Amino acid sequence: MMFTTITDYLLNTDPFSPSMIAILVLVGFVVGFINTLAGMATALSYVLFMAMGMPINVANGTSRVGVLSQFAVSTLIFKKKGYLDTKIGTKVGIPVAIGSIIGAQLVAVLNTQIVEIVMGILLPIMAISLMTDSKLSIKGNNGIKDNLTPLKFIVFVVVGIYGGFTHAGVGILIIFGSIYFYGLDMLKANAIKQFAVLLYTPLALAVFILHGQVNWPVAFIYAVGNVCGAIVASRVAISWGIRFINWVVAIAVISVSFWLIYKQFR
C-alpha cells in the first residue's frame, strides 16, 4: 500500500505492525524521558494519537496509561535515591488528586476545541514564569516549609483540575508550586511532581475509562516506551543535577507553547 503523507501512514497502518510498534515505543520513550525531567511532552502523544485517528479526548485518555506507568517507576527511583519527601508529596498530591477528578470529568464532556484553546493560553504563561523566576529553582524559596495552608490546598486543587483536564504541562505547575510554596529546589520539586502525578493519575484515568475514552492496545504498547524513558531520565536527573533540569524545563515549556499557539492559527 502506498502512503502519500506521514499522517496518511499513521492513520491507515495497523498499530500492531512492527513499524507502528516501533513508533509508539519510540515516542513513548521520548515523552517519558522529557516528562520525568520536566513536563509538557505529553502533547507529543496527543499529536501522534490524533494522527492515528483518535479524537483528542481518546488521545488524552490513552496517554494516561503511559503516564501512570512511567511515574510509578520514576517515583520509586527518586524515593530510593533520597530526593522524595513523601510527607510534602502527600500534601501536594492529595489536593491535586481531588482537582484531577473535576478536570477529567470536564474534558470528557466538553468540546475538544476548548481543551486545545486552554492549553494554548496557559502554557506560554508558564514559560514566562519559568524564565523570570528561574533563580528560585536553584536554591529553593528560603528553606523547606512543609505546613499545609488553605491557600496551598486551593492552589494545588486548581493545578489538579488542570491536570485532569490535560496532563500536558501539569508537571511544570506542580514543580512551580513545590518551589514557591514549599521552598524546595528544582530536583526535590521534580521528585514531588513524580509522586503527585502518581497519586492523581489513577483517578483521572478512571474517568476516561468510564467514558470509554482509552484505546487499550495502543496504550499498552506506548507505555513500554514511557517506562523506559522514565528510568533513563530519572538517573540522568539525579546524576546531572538542577541546572540541567532547568534547561530541559525551559526548552520543553517554550517548545510546546510555540506548537500549541501555532496549532490554533494554522
PyMOL commands that set and color helices and strands:
alter all, ss='L'
color gray80, all
select helices_A, chain A and resi 6-12+18-37+42-51+56-80+86-109+112-132+136-139+150-165+170-182+186-210+216-240+242-265
alter helices_A, ss='H'
color red, helices_A
deselect
rebuild
show_as cartoon
